[in-house]
Amino acid sequence: MRLPLLLVATALAGCTVGPNYARPQIALTPRFMATTEIATSTDTDWWRSFHDPLLSALVAKTVAGNTDLAQARARIDQSRALAKAAGAALLPTLDATGDLTSTSQSLETPIGHVSNVLGLPRGYTEYGVGARASWELDLFGGAARGREAARADLGATEASAEAVRIAIAAETADAYLTLRSLQARLDVAEGQARNQATLVGLVRMRFDQGVAAERELNRTIAGLEGVRASAAPLRAGIAAQLNRIDVLVGEQPGSNRQTLSITAAIPVAPQPSGSTAPEDLLRRRPDVVAAERRLAASTARIGQSVADYYPHVSLSGILGVASLGTSTLLTGSAVQASGGVGLRWRLFDFGRIDAEVAQARGREAEALAAWRGSVLRAAEDVETTLSRLSEARVERAALERQVTALVLTRAQAQDAYRGGVVGLIDVTDADRELLSASDRLATVKGDEARAAVAAYRALGGGWRSDATPALASLARGHM
């Protein structure tokens, strides 16, 4: 009994080989270049800041029914099961056993001849019940490193699922805002078509009176048809966005068409929320957190590979009863037991362990580079989206002033044309400029709102690593 106890004590106090994980560092500026564009508050359900109940309802449906999110949740379940299995590998196993064996011995074998001479029975039935235990001692921490890697993988999977959730919510909002922008542009085109039809009627009346030339009438008719033609691709784009939204929420295309076909104003772009410190991206961006957790897992797997340089010791034991009859099965004379210690040591394998360790170190280097790249791309996303949002606001304000001026210009040109002061060319030029500016304004309003969505997504979508219990424990230990 002393040897097993000694080995158990050694296992409990054994060393863990391989490098211990330390969170990597990367130099970032203290603040973003566009810090004035960021509100410091954090809103997890950032889409509510658009104050559009229909948008909020669509995002809620997406989170509940999107197929990509369902796959992400299933991956979490798989990773959680693997982490549980890795933890169980450190503990002993206990199996219950039972057997019933019926044997009929051949009389033509040496044993059969001896049995026959001695008058022993040719056949017998043996009953057995027992328990078998085994335990591979983790003397050098290989299994512990495996558990560490599995837990880190679970953290990466959970963070990746959050990244999918943020991406899907942002894509739903983007599709909705694109839809509203296209609908606004279609309203502009249809309004211009009505105005152009009025102008055609006016020119036709003047043509009938002999005041206007036929070429003026043809010019206005051509302008009307051109505006009508411009509406066709807008309607096609609207249909595409309606289908896109239906698939995002996990429904068949056409399911939400009736509700979404009702034109509504483009939601006003809100002020995005998030920390003004780029260092906080390491905790706010789930894709960065996932990359960091994958790095931790790859570091742990180095130790898992290094542990194969050392011996593996296992304990095993069997305790049970066996008898040729059920009446004596539970008696003391039927008890049987065995125990043993096993040793497995890869002393010579032509450099396979060396290759496995080198491969694990290469994966760690790859994971480190991937983490650094994710941090830099995250910073790039924030700077780019905030700049795009800022410039969209400037452009939208200028276009609003331009449209206001062009509406007045067109009205003045039409009045002057009716009075015979200016020619038709002045009216058509005013119409064309107003149509172009109004269409651009509707586009920019949508782009501004979509840029706000992109900024929320770049800032982590209001997600925090402490929002997930498993990640909170990992963050306290490793971040």
Buried (B, 14 or more C-beta within 10 A) or exposed (E): EEEBEEBEEEBEEBEBBBEEBEEBEEEBEEEBEBBEBBEEEBBEEBBBBBEBEBBBEBBBBBBEEBEBBEEBEEBBEEBBEBBEEBBEBBEBEEEEEEEEEEEEBEEEEEEBEEBEEEEEEEEEEEBBBBEBBBBBBBBBBBBBBBBBBBBBBBBBBBBBBBBBBBBBBBBBBBBBBBBBBBBBBBBBBBBBBEBBBEBBEBBBEBBEEEEBBEEBBEBBBEBBEBBBEBBEEBEEBBBBBBBBBBBBBBBEBEBBBEEBEEEBEBBEBBEBBBBBBBBBBBBBBBBBBBBBBBBBBBBBBBBBBBBBBBBBBBBBBBBBBBBEEEEBBEEEEBEEEEEEEEEEEEEEEEEEBEEBBEEBBEBBEEBBEBBBEBBEBBBEBBBBBBBBBBBBBEBBEEBBEBBEEBBEBBEBBBEBBEEEEBBBEBBBEBBBBBBBBBBBBBBBBBBBBBBBBBBBBBBBBBBBBEEBEBBBEBBEEBB
